[in-house]
């Protein structure tokens, strides 16, 4: 199930072109967990996976999960960001100044591996 933090966030996710793999990742995740998208596309003054078109980054609310790190581990155990850069992950649980959240990101080489 997919919910959105606000109508503005819903529009930022649905009205802008998103990378086909981020759509697949979000759809896969929504079949396993309830998700609340808190950020899709966002115009920024600096490079970000949220600000390029098609956008490759989505943030989801983390506090709705008992153990957000387990959700992140589930994602990263099933999705490979880029086999040439195994240190990069599709899901990161962090706070970049606006509160803890799960950041999802994909690359052209991102693949479902399970």
Buried (B, 14 or more C-beta within 10 A) or exposed (E): EBBBBEEEBBEBBEEBEBBEBBBBBBEBBBEEEEBBBBBBBBEEEEEBBBBBEBBBBBBBBBEEBEEBEEBBBBBBEBBBBBEEEEEBBBBBBEEEEEEEBBBBBBBEEBBEEE
